[in-house]
Amino acid sequence: MMTDPIADMLTRIRNASAVGIKEVLLPYSAVKLAIAKILEREGYLAFAGKAEHSLTGQQLKLTLRYDAPKKSRIREIRRVSTPGRRVYVGHRQLSQVTRGLGMAIVSTPKGIMTNKEAKEQKLGGEVICEVY
């Protein structure tokens, strides 16, 4: 039984980028799709979308982006808030990730967005993960 599907998603992305795999398939959820769309928009993924499979149902298909052969755009991706330790911050406490080179993904009352977008809109929330 999987207790943290978002951590599973991030681990699959981390493992695929470490060995140079281009595509990752994982179980679909709306939250995972929202996180993947942010990663796609920010240039870490080449594609993120739904894929239908006859045996398993809906899947989330992610295509990783590489700068050079086996050199992923994602240097590190880590889960911040976990089911056992939730991390909430106000908009004033939203800090830069690796001096502005990375980003954090935050779940706010107005949806899932990057730390920069949340700070501009003066929204706090749960810090899901950090990517750089």
Secondary structure as GFF3:
##gff-version 3
##sequence-region A 1 132
A	DSSP	alpha_helix	5	19	.	.	.	ID=ss1
A	DSSP	beta_strand	23	27	.	.	.	ID=ss2
A	DSSP	alpha_helix	30	41	.	.	.	ID=ss3
A	DSSP	beta_strand	45	53	.	.	.	ID=ss4
A	DSSP	beta_strand	57	64	.	.	.	ID=ss5
A	DSSP	beta_strand	66	68	.	.	.	ID=ss6
A	DSSP	beta_strand	71	72	.	.	.	ID=ss7
A	DSSP	beta_strand	77	79	.	.	.	ID=ss8
A	DSSP	beta_strand	88	89	.	.	.	ID=ss9
A	DSSP	beta_strand	103	108	.	.	.	ID=ss10
A	DSSP	beta_strand	111	114	.	.	.	ID=ss11
A	DSSP	alpha_helix	115	120	.	.	.	ID=ss12
A	DSSP	beta_strand	125	131	.	.	.	ID=ss13
###
